[in-house]
Each structure stands twice: as C-alpha cells, then as structure tokens.
C-alpha cells in the first residue's frame, strides 16, 4: 500500500496524543504523517496556512498514492477548513472523531470567561454552536464520522443536557454533518477517544472500504 494518512489532534493537545493511532495505522501499511500545531494560539483559518507546507510535502511524497485525513475533535475542523481551500488532487477519505461540527455547548457557556479565552485562544471562540461565521471555511469530502457517548464529566454533561447523548465534551448530534457518507457512535469518552481501539478499528475500516463495521 502506498496511501498516506495525515493525523490532526484536538485543541490544547499535541501530536503526541495521536501517536498510538499513528502506530496502529502504520502497522496496517499506511504511511502516516502526524501533524502538530499550536492549536490555542491561532484561529482555525490561520492554522490552515501554518500547516500547509507540511501537508504539501506529504502530498508530494505520496506520489500516486491517495492522501487520507483523520482529525480528532477540533482537528476535524482544521481538516474541513484546509480542504475547502487546498484540496489535494489525490484526496482519499476523511474521518472525523468527536469533532464538534455544529459547535460545543460548553464553548457557548465558557466563551466569555477570561480563563477559557486565555487557555483556548482564538480557535476556542470558533467552537461555539453558532457556526454561521465558519461556514465559508468548510468543504465537503467522502467523510466518515465517529462520535462517543460515554461521559465522566458530570458538569460538562449538565451543560450539554443530561438526557442528550454526549462524550463529556461534544454531543453526538453536534458531530453530525450533512453529506457525510457514514456516522457511528462508539462507547468512548471524548478525552480518551484517541486511544480507543474500537475507534482505531472503525477508522481503519472507513479508510479501507468507505464504511464502518456494524
């Protein structure tokens, strides 16, 4: 196999959080590029331009192979913004994991708090549920979405809604996106989605066949 997979981590995380997933995909024959960026210092739009050289280099090295994208949490939004502007000719499939495609209620609640603004920066303000200003950034692709439905954070779940299925940070409904080829819910918490083996297997299934396993 000569396909490449680009990995994108979430806000306030680093590419280290995606290393185990990278190892799993490498073990199945993919060339993996684990993209790192300062997620709390810049807007999503700015991040796209910052990471473009690394992605362009990966696309060049992929040759005739397809280039797939996998993003965890805000990483999925970075992918959407990137592909809307710079779609590779050999684009493969895209998997979003716990991505707040319709925003996070928690961001709505905390967006004006000085500590939240300091910790999460400009991109944190773009995670609110009113995505009107973000629409122009996003494009459509062959997309599979993985959501979690286990929470270990009662406060966050209270903000989201006690009867609303969620992973402790993002509601299942917020992960949905019109035009997605497939959507699946796995028993996982948002924080630990990157190291969840069920998520790994479902990601691999979609990258290979364009569908999740039942």
C-alpha positions as CSV (number, residue, x, y, z in Angstrom):
1,X,0.0,0.0,0.0
2,X,1.3,3.5,-0.8
3,X,-1.5,5.5,0.7
4,X,-0.7,8.2,3.3
5,X,-2.8,9.2,6.3
6,X,-2.5,12.7,7.8
7,X,-3.5,13.0,11.5
8,X,-4.7,16.2,13.2
9,X,-5.0,16.5,17.0
10,X,-7.5,18.4,19.1
11,X,-7.4,21.8,20.8
12,X,-5.0,22.2,23.7
13,X,-3.4,18.8,22.7
14,X,-0.3,17.9,20.8
15,X,0.5,15.4,18.1
16,X,1.7,13.1,20.9
17,X,-1.9,12.4,21.7
18,X,-2.3,10.8,18.2
19,X,0.9,8.6,18.4
20,X,-0.8,5.4,19.3
21,X,-3.3,5.8,16.4
22,X,-0.4,6.6,14.2
23,X,1.3,3.3,15.2
24,X,-1.9,1.3,14.6
25,X,-2.3,2.7,11.1
26,X,1.4,2.3,10.3
27,X,1.0,-1.4,11.3
28,X,-1.7,-1.8,8.6
29,X,0.6,-0.5,5.9
30,X,-0.2,3.2,5.8
31,X,2.4,5.9,5.6
32,X,1.4,8.2,8.5
33,X,2.2,11.9,9.0
34,X,1.2,13.2,12.4
35,X,0.7,16.9,12.1
36,X,1.4,19.2,15.0
37,X,0.4,22.8,15.5
38,X,-0.1,25.4,18.2
39,X,-3.9,25.0,18.5
40,X,-4.6,27.6,21.2
41,X,-2.6,30.5,19.7
42,X,-4.3,30.9,16.3
43,X,-7.6,30.8,14.6
44,X,-8.5,27.8,12.5
45,X,-8.1,29.8,9.3
46,X,-4.5,30.8,10.4
47,X,-3.7,27.3,11.4
48,X,-4.5,26.1,7.8
49,X,-1.8,28.4,6.4
50,X,0.7,27.4,9.1
51,X,0.4,23.7,8.5
52,X,0.1,23.9,4.7
53,X,3.8,23.4,3.9
54,X,3.9,20.1,5.9
55,X,0.8,18.9,4.2
56,X,2.0,19.9,0.7
57,X,5.2,18.0,1.4
58,X,3.3,14.9,2.5
59,X,1.1,15.1,-0.6
60,X,4.3,15.4,-2.8
61,X,5.9,12.4,-1.2
62,X,2.7,10.3,-1.5
63,X,3.3,10.3,-5.3
64,X,0.4,8.4,-7.0
65,X,-0.9,7.2,-3.6
66,X,-4.1,8.6,-2.1
67,X,-3.9,11.0,0.9
68,X,-6.4,10.5,3.7
69,X,-7.2,12.8,6.6
70,X,-8.1,11.8,10.2
71,X,-8.9,14.5,12.7
72,X,-9.8,14.3,16.4
73,X,-12.0,16.9,17.9
74,X,-11.0,20.4,16.6
75,X,-8.6,18.6,14.3
76,X,-11.6,17.7,12.2
77,X,-12.5,21.3,11.8
78,X,-8.9,22.1,10.7
79,X,-9.3,19.4,8.1
80,X,-12.5,20.9,6.8
81,X,-11.0,24.3,6.6
82,X,-7.9,23.0,4.9
83,X,-9.7,21.0,2.2
84,X,-12.1,23.9,1.4
85,X,-9.0,25.9,0.4
86,X,-6.4,23.4,-0.7
87,X,-7.9,20.1,-1.8
88,X,-5.2,17.6,-2.9
89,X,-5.6,16.0,-6.3
90,X,-5.2,12.5,-4.8
91,X,-7.6,13.1,-1.9
92,X,-8.7,9.9,-0.3
93,X,-11.2,9.6,2.6
94,X,-11.7,11.7,5.7
95,X,-12.5,10.5,9.2
96,X,-13.6,12.9,12.0
97,X,-13.5,11.7,15.6
98,X,-15.5,13.5,18.2
99,X,-15.5,16.7,16.1
100,X,-17.9,19.4,17.1
101,X,-19.2,20.1,13.5
102,X,-22.1,22.0,15.0
103,X,-20.2,23.5,17.9
104,X,-19.9,22.8,21.6
105,X,-22.4,23.9,24.1
106,X,-19.6,24.1,26.6
107,X,-17.9,26.7,24.4
108,X,-21.1,28.7,24.4
109,X,-21.1,28.6,28.2
110,X,-17.4,29.5,28.7
111,X,-16.6,31.7,25.7
112,X,-16.6,34.9,27.7
113,X,-14.7,33.6,30.7
114,X,-11.1,35.1,30.8
115,X,-9.5,31.8,31.7
116,X,-11.2,30.0,28.8
117,X,-10.2,32.7,26.4
118,X,-6.6,32.6,27.7
119,X,-6.3,28.8,27.5
120,X,-8.1,28.0,24.3
121,X,-7.3,31.2,22.3
122,X,-8.9,32.3,19.0
123,X,-9.8,28.8,17.9
124,X,-11.7,28.2,21.2
125,X,-14.0,31.0,20.2
126,X,-14.7,29.2,16.9
127,X,-16.1,26.1,18.7
128,X,-19.4,27.7,19.7
129,X,-22.7,26.3,18.4
130,X,-23.4,29.3,16.2
131,X,-21.3,28.2,13.2
132,X,-22.6,30.9,10.8
133,X,-19.2,32.6,10.6
134,X,-17.4,29.3,10.0
135,X,-19.5,28.1,7.0
136,X,-17.2,29.7,4.4
137,X,-14.2,27.7,5.7
138,X,-15.7,24.3,5.2
139,X,-15.9,22.0,2.2
140,X,-17.4,18.5,1.5
141,X,-15.5,15.3,1.1
142,X,-16.0,11.5,1.4
143,X,-16.5,11.6,5.1
144,X,-16.9,9.2,8.0
145,X,-17.8,10.5,11.4
146,X,-17.1,8.7,14.8
147,X,-18.9,10.0,17.9
148,X,-18.5,8.9,21.5
149,X,-21.3,8.5,24.0
150,X,-19.6,8.0,27.4
151,X,-19.1,10.8,29.8
152,X,-17.0,11.1,33.0
153,X,-17.6,14.8,33.4
154,X,-21.0,15.5,35.1
155,X,-20.6,19.3,34.9
156,X,-20.0,19.3,31.2
157,X,-22.8,16.8,30.6
158,X,-25.1,19.1,32.7
159,X,-24.2,22.0,30.4
160,X,-24.8,19.9,27.3
161,X,-28.0,18.4,28.7
162,X,-28.5,15.4,31.0
163,X,-30.6,13.5,28.5
164,X,-28.5,14.4,25.5
165,X,-26.1,11.6,24.4
166,X,-22.6,13.0,24.6
167,X,-19.0,12.1,25.2
168,X,-18.5,14.6,28.0
169,X,-17.4,17.4,25.7
170,X,-19.4,17.1,22.5
171,X,-22.9,15.9,21.9
172,X,-23.5,13.1,19.4
173,X,-25.8,15.3,17.4
174,X,-23.1,18.0,17.2
175,X,-20.7,15.6,15.4
176,X,-23.2,15.1,12.5
177,X,-22.6,16.8,9.2
178,X,-24.9,16.8,6.1
179,X,-23.3,14.9,3.3
180,X,-21.3,12.5,5.4
181,X,-21.1,9.0,4.0
182,X,-21.3,7.3,7.4
183,X,-21.8,8.1,11.1
184,X,-21.2,5.7,14.0
185,X,-21.3,6.0,17.8
186,X,-18.8,4.1,19.9
187,X,-18.8,3.7,23.7
188,X,-16.0,6.1,24.5
189,X,-15.2,9.3,26.4
190,X,-14.0,12.4,24.5
191,X,-10.7,12.7,26.3
192,X,-9.8,9.1,25.6
193,X,-11.1,8.7,22.0
194,X,-7.6,8.9,20.5
195,X,-6.5,5.8,22.4
196,X,-9.8,3.9,22.0
197,X,-9.1,0.7,20.0
198,X,-12.7,0.5,18.8
199,X,-12.2,3.9,17.2
200,X,-8.9,2.7,15.6
201,X,-10.7,-0.2,14.1
202,X,-13.6,1.8,12.8
203,X,-11.2,4.4,11.3
204,X,-9.2,1.7,9.6
205,X,-12.5,0.2,8.2
206,X,-13.6,3.5,6.7
207,X,-10.2,4.4,5.2
208,X,-10.1,0.9,3.5
209,X,-13.7,0.5,2.4
210,X,-15.5,3.7,2.9
211,X,-17.8,2.3,5.6
212,X,-17.8,1.4,9.3
213,X,-18.2,-2.1,10.6
214,X,-21.6,-2.9,12.2
